[in-house]
Amino acid sequence: MAGMLAILVGVVLLGGAGLLYAEYRQESRVLREAAIGVVDADHQRDPARTVERLTRWVYNNQGFAKNSRYFLSPRFGPTPLQVLESGGDCADKSRLLAAMLDELGIPSTLVMLYAPDYARSTHTVVEARLPGFRAAADPVFDIVFPDGAGGLLGVAQLKQQPERFEARIHALAAERGPASKVAFYPTELESYRWPRTINWERMPVTRLLGSVLGWVVPQPDLLTRPRLLAEPKLLVSVALFWPGLVCVGLGWLLMP
């Protein structure tokens, strides 16, 4: 009886995981079609131009108010598709940009910019990451950072050379005019001097894990953030899948 009940619970969990994953893949196809519509085949072969074009498109798509939509719980925030449909703030638009880049085969990570004391995150941006290629992109201000040689600068470079960040902001403000959004960029509060992809200081257990990782990898604060943390339906699907699998396995063992 116990074995059958465990299998039944497992099947329900696995079924829920499967349905959510199917919805996630369907929404991913919509994002891919949107991305392909923005970036033609020639530009897809150039990751720098792809990042630049998609950043501008996400900037121009919908508004900048915090997206009030969410999946299951406000804690999960909106899905990338909901951001595509309704716009959002820096965290929301960065989530959408990262998802669209991923659909075009360019892995990326969300990066939180912190105040000087690391007490709070003040802004969220995206960093595209391919072998030998890093590119910081801000879809709320429509900013990428040319390196002067046809490529783009990444977060680590902007952290090491803050003068290049400031010069780019000033140049864009002069180019776009005093009424442009970038002219009001809060450079003192939202700089690349204190970036993090994961806040290891959030809880004692994550603080311990971050300390351990510090002995193994350089700059654990800039490790690629798992995509499922920005994909609510994928996250819940994974969260249901493994308990479901365990329940089915346990039920099988308990069967007479």
LINWOJO-V133757 format. One line per field, one symbol per residue. ss: DSSP state (~ for helix, > for strand, _ for the rest). phi: phi as a letter, one per 20 degrees, with the letter a starting at -180 (. if undefined). burial: 1 if it has 16 or more other ideal C-beta (glycine too) atoms within 10 Angstrom, else 0. A space follows every 50 residues. Layout:
# LINWOJO-V133757
ss = ???
phi = ???
burial = ???
This chain:
# LINWOJO-V133757
ss = _~~~~~~~~~~~~~~~~~~~~~~~~~~~~~~~~~~~~~__~~~~__~~~~ ~~~~~~~~~~___________________~~~~~~~___~~~~~~~~~~~ ~~~____>>>>>>>______>>>>>>>>>>__>>>>>>____>>_>____ _>__~~~~~~_~~~~~~~~~~~~~~~____~~~~__________>>____ ___~~~~~~~~~~~~~___~~~____~~~~_~~~~~~~~~~~~~~~~~~~ ~~~~__
phi = .ffffffffffffffffffffffffffffffffffffedfgfffedffff ffffffffgeemedfgfeeadmbgffmffgfffgfcmrefffffffffff fffendfbbfceedfgemfbfdaccccfccgmbcbebdfedlcccgencn dceeffffffcffffffffffffffeofeffffdfeffeddefcebecef efbgffffffffffedcflffdfffgfffdcgffffgffeffffffffff fffeff
burial = 00000110110011011001101100110010011001100011001111 11111111101101001000100001111111111111111111111111 11110101111111100000111111111000011111111111100000 11111011100001100110011000000001101000011101111111 00000000010010000001111010100111111110011001001101 100000
